[in-house]
Amino acid sequence: MFFVLPTAAIFAIYILAAVLPAIFLLRYIYKHDTVDKEPPGLLLSLILMGIVAALMSIVLEIIGEKILNDQISQDDKYYKIILAFAVVAVVEEGTKFLLMKLKTWKNPNFNYSFDGIVYAVSVSLGFAAFENIKYVMNFGLSVALPRAVLAVPGHMGFAVFMGLFYGRAKLFSDLGCKGKKVMNLLASYLSAVFLHGFYDSCAMIGNTLSTVIFIAFVALMYVIVISLIKHESRNDRRI
């Protein structure tokens, strides 16, 4: 005798499988915000900003891919690399960065350097959770585990670098160092673009060499990201 789950229960399982990795990682970051924790309402609004960024990215990537296809053949050996960097990474990290900055730059709660990491990760995990729901709904639970250990933590990894430089940009801004503020804002965005573009390039190419590089890159990034989180948490300073 077979037990058939109702449609609502299946839907709930799919949603949970998609969002639990993001919840786990957000909790991990929140736990390391030890000095002056951010208000839950602000974090929720940043998660929602991440969902908005994902919706914006869908539209902008369609436009970007069409422009790219008009300029270069999909059979070109550099097509996937250009797509990964110039369309996907530029758009996705750009929408996340823009909405994060609009929401937090002048927020009075942005008063410690680690806050930059918390903000960037919150937006990115909102983005990743929405993207994950889309993938799990389209392709089933078989994609949930690989995305839980690769795609969702990948978004967090890009965000940690974005948030690291974003927090420093805020610090230099309040110190009146305009040049250093601008340089760190650029580093905030461009570091995330580079990491995201490299990650997607290796994943899109999909041959043996790119797969080996991808695995090594992801492992190294995770080690560095965890070390950065712990270091920045221990050395959190008031802005």
N, C-alpha and C positions, 0 to 999 in steps of 0.2 A: 504494500500500500504506500503510495507516494503522498507526501504532504506538500501542497502547493501554497506558497506564500501569496497573500493578497498583493495587488499592485502597489498599494500605498506602502506596504512593508518593504517591498523591493526597492521602491524609490528612496525610502529612508536609508536603506543599507548603502545604496549608491552614493547618496549625499554624504553620509558619514565617512565612507571610504575615501571620498574626495577631499573632505575638509579636515579630517583628523590630523593629517601630517602638518598642515598649516597651524592648527591650534596648538599642537605639541611644540612646534618650533617657536611660536609666539610666546608661549608660556616660558620656554627656556630663556628667551631674551628678557622677558619681563622679570624673571627671577634674578637676573644679573644687573638689573637697574636698582641698585641697593641704596643709593644715597637719597634720592628724591623721586619716588615713583610717579609716573605720569597718570593723570586722571583717566579712568576707564572710558569716560565719554569721549575724550580726545582720541584715544586709541581706536575706539569703534568708528569714529568719523574718518580716521585714516585708513582703516580697513575698507570702508565704503568708498573712499577715494581710490583705493586700489582696484575695486570693481569698476568704477567709472573709467579708470585708466585702461583697463582691459577692453572695455567697450569702445573707447576711443581708438585703441590700437587696432582693433579688428577693421575699422573703417580706414584708418590711415595706412595699414599694411596692404590692404586691397589696392589702394591708390598707388602706393609705393611700388608694389610688385608689378602693376600694370606699366608704370613708367619704366621700370627696369627691363621688362620684357620688350618694350619698344626700342630699347637701346642695345640689348645684348641677347643672343640666343641662349635658350635654356640648355643647349648642348655644350656651350662654352665651358671649358674646364674651371673657369673662375666664377661661374654663375652662382653656385651655392655659397661660396665665400662672400661674394658681394651682397647676395640676398641676406645672409646671416648678419653681416656687419651693418650695411648701409640702409637696410629696411627694418628687419626684425629688431636688432639691438638698439639702433638709433631711435626707433619709434617707441618701443616698449619702455626702455629706460628713460626716454624723454618725457613720456606722459606721466610716469611715476614721479620723476624728479619735479616736474612742473607743478603737479597737484600737491605734492608734499611741501614744496616751498610756499605755495600760495596759502596752505593751511597752517603752517607752523612758524615761518620765519619771524613774524611779529607777535607770535603767541607768547604771553608772559610765562607759560610753563616751560618754554625752551630756555632753561637756565643752567643746564649742566651739559658737559661735552658728550656724555653717553646718550643723551636724549636724541642726538642726531641719528645714532644707530637704531634706537627704538623706533623713531619715526619712519626711517627708510624701510626697516624690516616690516613694520605694520602695513605700510602701503604695498610693499612687494608681496607679502603673504596674502593680503586681500586679493591682489591680482592673481597670484598663483592658485588660490582656492577656487576662484571663479573659473580660471582656465582648466583646472583639474576637474571640476564638475562637468564642464563641456566635454572633455576627453572621456571621462568615465561613462557619461550618458551615451556618447557616440560609439565607443568601442568596448564597453563593458568592464567588468571587474578585473579582467586580465591585465589592464594597463595600470591599475591602481597601485600595485606594489612597486613596479619599476619607477613610476612617477613619484611615489612617496620617498624613494631613496635617491632620486636623481633630479627631477625637474623642480619639485617644491624646495628642497634644500638648495638647489642651484640658484633659485630666485633669492633665497635668503642670503646666500654667499655674495651675490652681486650687490645686494642691499647693504651688507655690512661695510663694504668698501665705500659705497655711496654715502652712508651715514657717518662713517669715520671722518671723511673730508668735509662733510656738511657741518658736523659739529665744530670742526676747527675753523671753518669759514665764519660761523656765527661768533666764535671766540674772537677772531681777528677783526670782525666787523665792529664788535663792541669795544675793542681796543683802539679803533680808529685806523687800523692798517688796511686801507682799501685795496692795495695791490695784492696782499696776501689773502684777503677775503675772496677776490676774484679768482686767483689761482686755485684756491681750495674748492670753490664752487665748480670750476672747470674740472678739477681732478675728481670731484664727487660724481659728476655726470660721466666723464670720459672713462674713468676706471671701470664703472659698471658696464658701459658700452663695450669696452674691450673684452672684459671677462665673458659677457653674454654672447658677443659675437664669436669669440673663440670657441666657447662651449657649443653653440649651435652649428658652427662650421664643421667641427669634428663629427657631431651627430648627424648632420645632413649628408656629408660625404660618404660615410658608412663603409669604407673599405677597411681592410685589416689594419693598416698603419694608422688611419685616423681613429679607429676604435681603440687601439692601444694607447694612443696619445690622449684620447678622451678619458679613458679610465685613469691614467696617470694624472691628468689635469684635475679631474674631479677629486681624486684622493688628496692631492696636494692642496687644492683650494679648501677642502673641508678642514684639513689640519691647520692651515694658516688662519682660516676664519674663526675656528674655535679658540685658537691662541689669541687672536685679536680681541675677541669678545671678553675673554678673561682678563687680558691686560688692560683694556680700556675700562672695564668695570672696576678693577682694583685702583686705577689711576684717574677715576672720574673727577673732574674739577669744575668748579663753579664758573659760569660765564658772566 
